[in-house]
Amino acid sequence: MKYAITVLAAAMLSACGGAKQDVTTSQDITVSTEQRQQLQYPDTRMGDTVDNYFGNNVADPYRWLEDDRSSETEAWVKAQNEVTFSYLKQIPFRDEVRAKLEKSWNFERIGAPFKEGDYHYFYKNDGLQNQFVLYRQKDGGAAEVFLDPNTFSEDGTTSLADIEFSRDGSLAAYAISEGGSDWRKIIVIDAKTKEQLEPTLIDVKFSGISWVGNDGFFYSSYDKPEGSELSAMTDQHKLYFHKLGTAQSDDQVVFGGIAEQKHRYVGAAVTEDDKYLLVSAAVSTSGNKLFLKDLTKENSEFVTILDHTDSDTNLLDNEGDKLYLVTNLNAPNRKVVVTSAARPTPDNWQELIPETDNVLRISKGAGYLFANYMVDAIAKVKQYDYSGKHIRDIELPGVGSAGGFSGKKDAEQLYYSFANYTTPSSIYALQPDSGKSDLYNSPKIDFNPESYTSEQVFYTSKDGTKVPMIISYKKGLKKDGTNPTILYGYGGFNVSLTPSFSVANAVWMEMGGVYAVANLRGGGEYGKAWHTAGVQLQKQNVFDDFIAAAEYLQQQQYTSAGKLAIRGGSNGGLLVGAAMTQRPELFQVALPAVGVLDMLRYHTFTAGAGWAYDYGTAEQSADMFQYLKGYSPVHNVKEGVTYPATMVTTADHDDRVVPAHSFKFAAELQAKATKVNPQLIRIDVNAGHGAGMPVSMVIDQAADIFSFTLYNMGYQQLPQ
């Protein structure tokens, strides 16, 4: 999609030495005896499944919860939700929190316009609409609704996942996700009349839509797996071409499908002039092969650009036979190179924008290249022409994150967004020839950035590594160790956590909360070296970085153990699970969301085997098995330990990180943890890994997270 708003439901806090004696610890705040007695968890059957790894027997008593199609699992989910929502219902300020969130969320949001054919398109949400609506207007005329995803389903759980227009803008193909699933459907319409032109394409997954003229488009998918489509392994990705007017069953495999050349992720990019197809093929989430096909020659063969997965290399643009690529091959922080389609291999590459000390992200538009550098996770943008000449530095509105700067070659104006943790995302119009920026749209939100502040600090991790963290809060905060604090992290897959604005986090800060984001190893904030310092046998570095962030927040008196919550999602859910099982006394609340929590079996579900670059697998070697078992949250819940008050969150349609991870972890906590703190699981129904979740569900979830967090920090009413 050309525009999207991501809401980070963030939360969590931590504590450690240096706290004043009158500051609460994580063990001082508990649910009342009456409430503990009322909290009765559902019975969870223990099976007798045992796996053997390199001569080591490992029990898996909750294996049966992996069967997402069984009536027993369905009944367990229902019973767990009944306990969780009964508990949440008793929190005296839960409705007040939800009302605050809904009020703050109710403002108009407009995305940057983009031109297709004779129309300018843009996304808009009136405030509380479950999904953004795609509008269009012609020559400054009145805007009209082009696609309204809120009409796709009654409950708002079917979302618009992608849309791409044919070259002349007369046709459009859009993908929808139902219930948050990664399995998509593609619908082709006449862009002028909005009429559907042919039957819907089905069973599409992890795919872009790459048009060739008006003839058709490339898309990617797997064969539908045997067994559950939500959890069965899918590891042979294929690239297809769909010719308009033909049946999907007639679509030809363009790349993939050969057993001895198995790739888990295959993607396509077509140059803007329809001359070349570039295919990226990968076996994991890091590193890809790259192939080139001349679309102007009938039955042309693929030419290999890269035959190994030692780098991440992708097409940026072309000018005739000249190809522009962005790569981290022998350049961990990335660079831009140029080569000829006739001689595209690395030995013929010429450096256009060299690697620097800062990580490069690159975009193109209006005949220019825009190098967006991360400097300690903060954006610095430079403009270049296609000869590599530096034109100017783009003057940004402040310190934060900038994104966009993209468009077609003939675009006369480009747009970019700017935001940070205390500044709502605004859209700016850039005149590429002069470098002049003007505010295009700023949301009218009931939030005053001048009342809040963000500060970047650098703290020391266990092995001496300096790690950055941005801490945001309301001005006038007293550093006395009593502030409710959420510590958020991710630390994996080369993902960078750059400053962004969240309505939910704004409400958290308005209620007196501190919000801290740590830029852990395993992420991409400092390039490939920072990423690899947190993978496989170095994964403990990520957890150590997170734990050190919690200790810093307590030592500097932002908070204390009794007022600290930790939160993360997906790989960040693993982070929370590992931190809370390794240092349970350091946190009062733990909020692992859609987490990878069973590290011995994660690779047996859906496309999970593609995560092995970051994690390794239990079958890889005896050492890797022992290492994974040593931190796997499911396997490290100990009998009789007081763990933080925990609310695991997941969704029944999550086919990326299957909910069995969360089910097993919750079952272990309920069976083994002391009864001091609640160990709950909140399972959204008809939702997936997070993308496309309707606003109403996002608000409900945020209200429950904040309410649970504050209640278990000892609050009977909202802090002021």
N, C-alpha and C positions, 0 to 999 in steps of 0.2 A: 504494500500500500504506500501511496505517496505521503501519507501523514498518519500518525498514530500518537495517542497519548498513553503512556504507561503509568499506572499507579502502583507505586511500591508500598505494599502493606508492610511497613517496617516495624520492628519492635525488638527489645531486649536490653538487658543491663547486667553489670557484673561488679565484683568487689574484691578487695584484698587489703594487705597490710597498709598502714598509714592512716587508717580511719580513726576518728576520735572515739574515745571510749563510750560516749553517749550515742553513737551512731549504731543503728541496728545492723545485725548480721543476717545472713540468709536463713539462719535457724531461729531467729527471734520472732519472725512473722509467720503465723500459721493460721489455717482456717480453724474456727472454733470447734470445740469438742462436739457440739450438737450437729454442726455441719458435717464433720468427719463421719459421725455415726450414720447420717443420712446418705452418705455417698457410698453406694453399693455398686461395684462394677459387675457387668455381666459375666457369667461363667464362660471361660474360653477353654474349650477342649484341648488337651495336650495329646498329640499323636506320638508315635514311636519311630518316626523317620530319623535315620542316621546316615550321614555321608562320610566317606573316607577320603581324606586328602593326604597323600604322601605318608600313609600309615597312621594318620591321626583321625580318630572318629569324632565327628561333630554332630551333635543332636540338633534337629530342626523340628521342634515339637509343634510349631504352628505352620507347617508347610501347607496344610489344608486351606489356609487363608489365601493362598496364591490362586485358587480356583475362583475367578470372578464370576463364573456362571453357575455356581452351586447355590442351592437354596439355603444351605447352612451358613455360607458366607453372607448371603443377603440378610438373613435373620440376625447375624452378628452385627452387621453394619447398622441395622435398624435399632438394635438394643443399645449399642454404644451411643448412637445419636440421642436416644431418649435420655440416657444418663447425662450426657454432656449438656444438652439444651435445658434439662431440668436444673442443672447446676447454674448455668448462665442466667436462667430466668430469675434466680433468687438474688442476683447482684443488684443492689438498690439503685445504682445510677446507670444501669445498662441502657435504658430507654433515653436517658439524658444524653449519653455519649452518642447514640445513634442520631438523635435529633440535631446535635451539633454538627456531626458529619454531613447529614443530609442538607442542612442549611448552608454549610460551607461549600458543598459540592454543586449547589444550584446556581451556576453561573454559565454564561454562554462561552463556548470554546470554538474557535475557528482556526482551521489549518491553512497552511500556505497554498495558494492556488497553483495549478499546473495546467498547461495548455495541451489539448488533444484535438486535432482537427480545427473546427471553427469555434470551439468552446473553451472556456476556462472552467476547470473543476476545482472544488474544494470540499473539505469535510467540515461538518459543523454539528455540535451537540448543544441543544438548548439549555442543558444543565443536568437534568436527571433522566434524560433518555438512556435506555439501556445500551444502545449502540450508536456510534456516530453515523450521521446521514451524509451521503455523498450528493452534493448539489452541483449545478452547472449554470453558467450564464453566457450569453453571446453578445459581444460588442457593447458591454456595459449595460445590457438590458436587465430585466428582472431575473433573479435567480429562481430556478425550478429544481425540484427534487429529481435526481437521476436514479439513485438506488437508496432505499430505506431498509436497512437490515432489521429494523424493529418490526417490520411486517413479515420477516422470514419465519418466525415462530411466535406462538402466543406468549411464551414466558421469557422471550428475549435471549435465549441461550444459543440460537443460531447466529453466527457472526459472519461478517464479510472479512475473509482472510487475505484476499489479494485481488487486485484488478489490473489488467494490462490492456492497452488499446493497440489496434493495428496501426501500421505506420501513418496512414492518412486520417486516423481517428474515427473512421466510419464504423468500425466493429470493436467490440469489447469482449474479453473473456474474464469472468470473475470466479473466484473460488470461495466456497462457503465451508464453515466448520460447524458441525452439529454437536451440541453438548460439550464443546471444548476439545473434541477429538482431533488428533493429528491427521486422521483420514479425511480427505476433502472431496468435494464435488466441484466440477467446473461447468459453468453455464455460459454459452456464447449468445450474444445479443447484437442486434442492429443498434448502434449507438444513437442513431437519429430517432428511431421509433420506440426503442427499448424493448422490442419484441424478441423473444427467444427464437433462434434460428434453427436449432437442431436438438436432439435428445441430450440430456445432461450426461457429462462424463463422470464416472464414479471411480472409487477406489484409487484415489490419487493421494500421495503422501510425500512429505518433504520435497516440495516441488515449487519451482518458479513457473512462469508462463512467458515463453519467448517467441514472439511473433516473427514470421518471415513474410513481409509484405502483407497482403490480405488473404494469402492462401491457406494459412494454418499456423500452428504453433507447436513448440517443443514443450513437453512436460515429463515429469519423472514419477515413478512409483515402484512398488514391490508387488509381487504376486500376493493375492490375498492369502494369509496364512491358514493352515489347518488349525482347528481349535479356535480359541478366543482371539478375535481381531484386536482386542484391547491389550493382550499380554503376550501372545505367541511371538516368537522371534521372527524378525524381518531383516534379512541381512544381504539380499541380492537386489540392489537398486538398478533400475533400467531407465534409459531415456527413450521416449517415444516421440514420434511426430504425428500430430493429428491434422489431417487434411479436411478442411471444411466441406461439409456435404457428404462425408463418408461416416460409416459406423465406427464406434470406438473399437469394436472387435477387429476391425481391419487396420488399426493403427500399427505401424511397423516399429520394431525395436531398432533404434538408431545406434545405441551404444549400450553395452552391458548384456547380461544374460548368459555369459560364458562362464561355466563353473570354475575353470582354472584361472579366470581373471575376475574373481568376485570383488565387487566394490559395494560398500554399504551406503555410500552417498555419491550420487551422480547428479551434476547440475549443468545447465546450458546457458550460454550467453551468445546472443546474435548481435553483430556490430550494427550500428545505427543505419548504415548504408545497405544492410542485408547481404553483405558480401561474404562474411565469414561466420562460421559457427565455432565457438570454443567450448570444449567439454572438460569439466573438472571431475576427477574421479578420486575418491578417497576411501580408505578402509577404516579411518577413525576421524575424530573431530579435529585432528591436527595433521596437516600435511596433505598434499594432493598432487596427483599426476595431472598433466595438461595436454590436450590434444586439439588440433586445428583441422577444420574442413572447409574447403572452398565451395560455397553454395552456388557460385556462378557456373560451375562445371558439373555437368550431369554425371552422377555415379562417381564423384571424386572420392578418393580414399582419405582416411584420417592421417594427418602428419603429427608425429610425436614432438611436442615441445619439451616436456619433462617426463621421463620414464620412471621417476622415483617419487617418494613422498617425504623427502627431506626438507621440504619448504612449503609455505603457503603462497601460491602464485596465481594471480587471476588477471583477466583482461580488464583494462581501464578504458581504452578507446582505440580507435584506428583512424588513420588518414590514408585512404587508398590501401596500398600494400604495407604500409607502416603500422606496426602494432605497438601499443603502449601497455606495459604490464606493471603491476605492483607486486613486489615480492619481498620475502625475507630470506631468500637464498643468499648465504654469506653476508647477510645484513639483518641481524636480529631485530632492529628497530624499523625495518622496512625502507625500501627505496623504490623509485620509479625508473624503469629501463625502457628502451625503445629498440625494436628489431624489425627485420623484414619478414614478411610472411613466407618468402622463399627460403629464408635461412633463420628459422625462429628459435633455434636451440641456444642455451646459455652462453656458449662460446662465441656467439655473434651479438650478444646483448651489449648495448651502449648505455651507460649511466646518464640519466636525464636529470633526476632530482636525487642527490646522494643521500645516503643514510646519515643521520645526525645522532646526537646523544639522547634525543627524545623520540618517542614512538609516533610514527606517521600513520594518519588515516587520510585518504585521498578521495576527492570527488571531482567532477567535471561539469562544465556548463558554459554556454555562450562563447565557446572557443577558448576557454581558459581551464587551468588546473588549479585546484585549491587544496593546499597541503595543511591539514588540521593536525597540529602536533599536541601531544599531551605532555605538559611540563608539570610534573608532580600532580598528575590527574586533572590539570587545568588546561583549557584550550588556548592555543595560539595559532592563528591562521595566516598563511602566506599565499599570495596569488602568483601563479607562473603562467607564461605562455607555453605553447607546444614545442618551443625550441629549448625549454628549460630556463629561460630568462626570468629572474625574479622581478615581478612587476611592482608589488607593494605588500606590506603587511596590512591585513584587514583590522581596522580599529573596532574592537568589540565593545558592547555596552558596559562591560564590567568583568569581574573575575568569576568564571563559571564554565559551563559547557555550551558549545555551539555546534549545530548540526544543520545539514542541508547543503547549500552552495552547489546544487545540482540542477541540471536541465538539459535541454537539447542544444545542439550546436548553434542553432539560429535564434536562441532565446535572447530577447533584448533586456530582460530583467531576471535576476535570480532572487531566491528567498532563503533565509536561514533563521533558525530558532536560537534563542539564548535563554538560559535558565541557570539557577543554582538552588541550593537548599532553602534559601529565603526569598527567592525571586521567581514568581510564576512565569512559566514559559511564554515568551512573546515572539512574534514573527517580525522580521525586518526585511525590507526590500533593498537589494543591493544593485547599484548601477555598475556593472562589471568593467566598463571602460574608464570610469572615473574613480571607482572605489567608494563612492558615497553611499551611505546607508541611511534609510529612513524607517521609522517605526511604521509597520503595516497594520499590526493588530496586537493589542495588549488586553488580556482578559480583565474584566471588571469583577474582581473577586474581593470578598470581604476579608482582606488580609493586608496588613500594612508592613511591608518589608523593613521599614525603618525601625520597627519595634523589635527586630530580631537580628541576630548576628551569627556568622559562621566563622570559625577559626580553624586553620590547619595547623596541626601539631605533628611532630615526629617523635615517636617513642622507640624504645629499644626492645627487640624481641629476645628470646632466650639465648640465641647464639650470637647476639651482638648486632644483628641486622637492624638498620633504621627503617621504620615502617611509617608511612603517612596515614593520618586520620583527620577527617573533618568533623568538627563538633559544632552543632547548631542548637540555639536556644534563645529564649526571650531575654532581651537586655535587662540588666539589673539582677541577674541570677547570683545567688549567694553560693559560693563553693564551700558548703558546710557538710557535704556528704549525705544530704537528705533529699536530693532531687531524683524523682523517678526518671530512669534513663533507659533508652533502647539502644543497644549496640547491634549494628547490622553488618553482615559480611557475606562474602561469596568465596573468593579464593580458588578459582579453577578455570580451566578451559580457555585461558587467555582472555577472559572477559574482564573489562575494565569498569570499575564503578566510578563514574564521573558525576559531578554535581548535577542534581536534577530536583525539580520541585514536585512535591506530592501533597495533594489536598489533605490526605489522612495525616501525614507528618506535620502539616501546618496546624491541624487541630490538636495533635499531641503536644506541640510546643506551646500552643495557646493555653492548654491546660497546665502548663508549667513543666512539661517534660523536656528532657534533653535527648537529642537524636544524634548518634555518632555513627559514622561509616568508616571502617578501616579498610585500607587498600592492601590486602594481604598478598603474600606470595602465592603463586598459582594463577593469579590474574595477569592482565596484560599491560598494567600501568607503566612498567619499565621494560617492555619488550619481551622477546623470547626467553632471555635469561631469567627474568622474573617469573615467567610461566614455568619453566622447567625446574626452577628451584622448589616448586610445590607439587611435583607429580611423582607417582609411583613410590619408590623408596625414600622420597623426600616429602611425602604428603604430610608428615607430622609437623613440618615447618609451618604449614598453613594453620594448624590448630594452635601451635605455639604462638604464632603472630596474633591470633584472635584472643587467646588467653592473656597475652601481654597487654593487649588493648584494654581488656577489662581491668587488669591490675593498674594500668596507668590512670584510668578514669577514677578509680578509687583512691589511689595515692595522691592525686591532684584534687581530691575532694569534690569532684563533680557529683559523685554518688557514693554509695556503699553497697555491700553485698546484698543487703535487704531491700535495696531499691534499684536493682539492676536486672534487666531482662535482655536476653539474646535472641536474635531472630535471623533467619536466612531461609531461602527457598531453593529447592532442587539440590544442586551441589552445595548450596548454602544450608540446606536442611541437614545434609551430612555433617557440615561444619558444626552446627548447633548440637547435633546428636553426639558427636565426638567430644566437643568441649564439655557438655554437661555430664557425660559419663567419666571423663578424665578428671574434672575439677568441679564436682557437684556443689561444693560449699561456696563457690565463687559467685553464684548467680541465684537470684530469688525466683526467676521465671525463665522458662525455656519455651521457645515457639518454633519448632522445626516444621517447615512447610514443604509439602510434596517432596520429601527428602529421599536421597539415595542412602538407605540405612542398613541394608543387608549386603555387605561388601563381598560375600562369598558367592552370591547368586545373581547380582545385578545384571551380569552380562548374558543371562539366559532369557531375558525378556526383551521384547520388541527390538529396538535398535541399540540396546544397551552395550552390546559387544563393541560398538564403535567408540565407547568411552575408555577403552583399555589404555590409550596413550596416556591419559591422566592417572588412571587407577592401577593398571596391571590387572591380572586375573588370578583367581585362586588356583587355577590349573597351570599357570605359567611356570612356576618353580616352587620348591619347598620354602625358600626364603620369602617369596612374594606371598604365598599362602599365610605364613606366620605373621607377616607384616600387616596384611589386610585383616586377619583375625584379631590382631592386637589393637586395632582401633575401630573395627566395625561396630556401630552403635548397638545393633541387635544382639551381638555376641559379647557385649561388655556391660550389660546391666547386671549388677551384683545384688545378691540377696541381702536385705536388711540395711541398705544404704538410703539415706534421705536425699532424694533427688529434688531439684527445683520443681516448683509448681509447673507442670508441663501441659500444654495443649498442642498436640500434634494436629496439623491440618492437612487434609488431602481431598481428593475428589474421585468419584466412582468411575469417571470417564477419562482419567489420566492414563493415556497409552504411551507416555514418554517415560516417566518414572512411575511405574505401576503402583497402585495404592497398597499392594501387599507389603511393600517396604514399611509403610506407616502402620499397617495393621499389626505386623509382627512386633514392631518396636513398642507400640502401645500395650500389646498383650504382655510383653516382657516386663514393662514398667509396672503394670497393674498387679502382676503376679509377685514381683520381687521387692519393689520399693516399700519403704516404711509408709505408714498412713499419715505422716505429718502433712504432706502436700498432695493436692489432687494430681492424678495422672490421667488426662482425658484425651480423647481423639474426636475431632470435629470433621465430619465427612460430608462435603458438598455433594449433592445429587444432581446429575445431569450437567456436570462441569468437568473440565479437564485440567491441564497443567497450568492454566492461568490465562493464556491468551484468549481474547474474545469474551471473557466473563462479563455478564451484564452488570451495569452500574449498581443495580439494586443488590445483587449478590456481593459485589465488592464492598459496598457500604455495610451490609450486614456482617460480613466477615471482619472488617476493620473494627466495627463497634464491639464485636465479641472479643477480639484480640486485645483491644485497649481496656475493656472492662475486666476481663480475666486478669490482665497484667496488674492493673491498679488494685483490684480487690485482693490479690495475693501479695501485694506489697503492704497490706494492712489498711487500705483506705475504705472507709464506710461512706464517704461522699467524695466528690471530685475535688482534687487539689486546685487551688487558685493561684 
